[in-house]
């Protein structure tokens, strides 16, 4: 039975195989961040600022983005 299946599928033209494949999924936009996500992002930004990785200006800009989103 398997051999017969392989022979039949091997004889199908490539267009048939493509037509049988599922349609590509549309890109779904990411969900809006939850309150917990925002808090986690703000905490991470505060840590980066405390470590000297972010300047005060960079921290303020990123914080504004998180709060606006």
C-alpha positions as CSV (number, residue, x, y, z in Angstrom):
1,X,0.0,0.0,0.0
2,X,2.8,2.4,0.8
3,X,4.6,1.6,-2.4
4,X,1.5,2.3,-4.4
5,X,1.0,5.6,-2.5
6,X,4.6,6.7,-3.3
7,X,4.2,5.7,-7.0
8,X,1.0,7.7,-7.3
9,X,2.4,10.8,-5.6
10,X,5.6,10.6,-7.6
11,X,3.5,10.7,-10.8
12,X,1.6,13.8,-9.8
13,X,2.8,17.0,-11.4
14,X,4.5,19.5,-9.1
15,X,1.6,22.0,-9.5
16,X,-0.7,19.4,-7.9
17,X,1.5,19.0,-4.9
18,X,1.7,22.8,-4.4
19,X,-2.1,23.2,-4.7
20,X,-2.7,20.6,-2.1
21,X,-0.5,22.4,0.5
22,X,-2.2,24.6,3.0
23,X,-2.4,28.3,2.3
24,X,0.2,30.4,4.0
25,X,-1.0,32.1,7.2
26,X,-1.4,35.8,7.3
27,X,0.9,37.7,9.7
28,X,-0.9,38.4,12.9
29,X,0.1,41.6,14.6
30,X,1.5,41.1,18.1
31,X,-0.9,41.5,21.0
32,X,-0.7,44.7,22.9
33,X,1.5,44.4,26.0
34,X,-0.3,43.6,29.2
35,X,0.2,45.6,32.4
36,X,2.6,42.9,33.7
37,X,4.6,43.2,30.5
38,X,4.9,46.9,30.8
39,X,6.0,46.6,34.5
40,X,8.6,44.0,33.5
41,X,9.9,46.3,30.7
42,X,10.1,49.3,33.0
43,X,12.0,47.2,35.7
44,X,14.4,46.0,33.0
45,X,15.0,49.6,31.9
46,X,15.6,50.7,35.4
47,X,18.2,47.9,35.9
48,X,20.0,48.9,32.7
49,X,20.0,52.6,33.9
50,X,21.3,51.6,37.3
51,X,24.1,49.5,35.6
52,X,25.1,52.5,33.6
53,X,24.1,50.9,30.3
54,X,21.4,53.5,29.6
55,X,21.8,57.2,30.1
56,X,19.0,59.2,31.8
57,X,17.9,60.5,28.4
58,X,17.8,56.9,26.9
59,X,15.9,55.7,29.9
60,X,13.4,58.4,29.6
61,X,12.9,57.8,25.9
62,X,12.4,54.1,26.3
63,X,10.1,54.6,29.3
64,X,7.9,56.9,27.3
65,X,7.7,54.2,24.5
66,X,6.7,51.5,27.0
67,X,4.1,53.7,28.7
68,X,2.6,54.9,25.3
69,X,2.3,51.3,24.1
